[in-house]
């Protein structure tokens, strides 16, 4: 696979994850603006949005590691170091996602909505930074199209 194809795949995934993050923020906003007690449909909408985001992120992290690793390793010791940093970031993101999923019962809906919205914002912010900083180094000759994370 060419570097431009790798970049296109990752940017398309970022766009999809940005849309999923928007769904989480919207569902969280609905819960946060609801009267107490929050209705079951509002809670279920938030849960579905969280689950979709988690599935999308999990698939993306695996794909990203697989597509970026060979490119970074071609860059020598700095590239291998940067790949290790990327994997460490992914471990942290996975832990945060799994913690949010495991809290499904036992956490009040407003707190869960705030945590989910915050995580969605963090994910979009991370993708923007990744596109700006990492992709510029990893894919310098792979075209100049900018990413779409969170747009």
Secondary structure, 3 states (H helix, E strand, C coil): CCHHHHHHHHHHHHHHHHHHHHHHHHHHHHHHCCCCCCCHHHHHHHHHHHHHHHHHHHHHHHHHHHHHHHHHHCCCHHHHHHHHHHHHHHHHHHHHHHHHHHCCCCCCHHHHHHHHHHHHHHHHHHHHHHHHHHHHHHCCCCCCCCCCCCC
